[in-house]
Amino acid sequence: QVQLVESGGGLVQAGGFLRVSCTVSGRFFSIDDMAWYRQAPGKQRELVASITKYFTTSYADSAKGRFTISRENAKNTVYLQMNNLKPEDTAVYYCNAEIRSSLISSRQYWGQGTQVTVSS
């Protein structure tokens, strides 16, 4: 079965940096679009950044200029490089991927999340 596993979260001071990773495992045909979401306590889950299978990227306004999403297809992995972190970036970060099981079938999968905490 398909599984997405995030890693790289942790505690960092404001102004610091982290890189979170998400690796897809299991049996699948291909990975289409991938994205990072985050959810802070008491808040809705929000889209932070996305990257298509053609490597086109997009970012939330709050992430633009500070975060960079990338993917390494040979490793079935998507990354989110987070620089100049702010306390308001504190959240559980989730990866999301559209996984294709065949040429005609795909669906979205979620990772379990990784905690990112930014201290003042």
C-alpha positions in Angstrom: 0.0 0.0 0.0 1.1 3.6 -0.7 2.5 5.5 2.2 3.8 9.0 2.6 6.3 9.6 5.4 7.5 13.1 6.5 10.7 13.8 8.3 12.9 16.8 9.3 10.7 18.7 11.6 11.9 20.1 14.9 12.4 23.1 17.1 14.2 26.1 15.7 14.6 29.7 16.7 13.0 32.5 14.8 15.2 33.4 11.8 16.5 29.9 11.6 15.9 27.2 8.9 14.7 23.7 8.5 14.1 21.3 5.6 11.3 18.8 5.8 11.1 15.8 3.5 8.4 13.5 2.4 9.0 10.1 0.8 6.4 8.0 -1.0 6.7 4.3 -0.7 4.7 1.3 -1.9 3.4 0.2 -5.2 2.3 2.9 -7.6 2.6 3.9 -11.3 3.8 7.4 -10.8 3.4 10.6 -8.7 1.7 13.6 -10.2 1.4 16.8 -8.2 2.8 17.1 -4.7 2.3 19.7 -2.0 3.0 20.8 1.5 0.2 21.8 3.9 0.3 23.0 7.5 -2.1 23.1 10.4 -1.5 25.2 13.5 -3.5 24.6 16.7 -7.1 25.9 16.3 -6.5 26.7 12.6 -7.6 25.1 9.4 -5.2 23.2 7.3 -3.7 25.5 4.7 -1.7 25.0 1.5 1.8 26.2 1.8 3.4 25.2 -1.5 2.9 22.9 -4.4 4.9 21.5 -7.2 3.6 19.8 -10.3 5.0 16.8 -12.2 6.4 19.4 -14.6 8.2 21.1 -11.7 6.0 24.2 -11.7 5.8 25.7 -8.2 3.4 27.9 -6.3 3.4 29.3 -2.8 1.2 30.8 -0.3 1.8 34.5 0.3 3.1 33.8 3.8 5.7 31.4 2.3 6.8 33.3 -0.7 10.4 34.4 -0.7 11.2 32.3 2.4 10.2 28.7 1.4 11.2 26.6 -1.5 9.5 23.4 -2.6 11.4 20.9 -4.7 11.1 17.2 -5.7 13.5 14.5 -6.5 11.6 12.0 -8.6 14.3 9.3 -8.5 13.8 9.2 -4.7 10.0 9.7 -4.8 10.6 12.6 -2.5 9.4 16.1 -2.1 11.2 18.7 0.1 10.3 22.0 1.7 13.2 24.2 2.5 12.1 26.8 5.1 14.3 29.8 5.7 13.9 32.8 8.0 11.4 31.0 10.0 8.8 32.9 12.1 6.8 31.9 15.2 3.7 31.9 13.0 5.2 29.1 10.9 4.7 26.8 13.9 2.4 24.0 12.8 2.2 20.4 11.8 3.4 20.1 8.2 1.8 17.5 6.0 2.8 16.4 2.6 0.2 15.5 0.0 0.6 13.7 -3.3 -1.6 12.7 -6.2 -0.5 9.1 -6.7 -1.3 7.3 -9.9 -1.9 3.6 -9.7 -2.4 3.2 -13.4 -2.7 5.3 -16.6 -6.4 6.0 -15.8 -6.6 6.0 -12.0 -5.1 8.3 -9.3 -6.0 9.7 -5.9 -4.6 11.9 -3.2 -2.6 10.6 -0.2 -1.5 12.3 3.0 1.5 11.9 5.2 1.2 11.6 9.0 2.7 15.1 9.5 5.9 16.4 11.1 5.9 19.1 13.8 7.7 22.4 13.2 8.1 24.7 16.2 9.6 28.1 15.9 10.5 29.9 19.1 10.7 33.6 19.6 
